[in-house]
Amino acid sequence: MNNTEKMTTSEWEVMRIVWTLGQATSREITDILQKKHSWQPSTIKTLIARLEHKGYLQHNGAVRDRHYQSTITENVAMKSILMDTLNAMCAMHIGATLADIIKDIPLSQTDITHLEVLLADKKQTAPQTVACNCLSIERKC
């Protein structure tokens, strides 16, 4: 499995279908994506093949009625892409960026309670400020 290659936005669309259904045939994936995006079947088959090559999808080996399953959970994939993005940012600005994002995304009461608990625990050992990690020399971002 070669899950180090990043998924494109279009590939994420395919994976979301497989994650939602648990497994899916290429016909099911094609039907859903044609309705949602009007993509051609050849485009969708190319996306499936790329996801197989990248190691994100596997199939049951059947020639007809091939069923695809994910080799990675949705949660692991989501965390991976978010961590890659956050790791590319200046560490000093991640907290403010997360706060801005939290303002803009839908969250349930349960999500908010869970975040409150996590933040209260994290606050116990958090530093007063987070150091810049942009350069190997000290600077103020």
Disulfide bonds with the S-S distance in Angstrom:
none
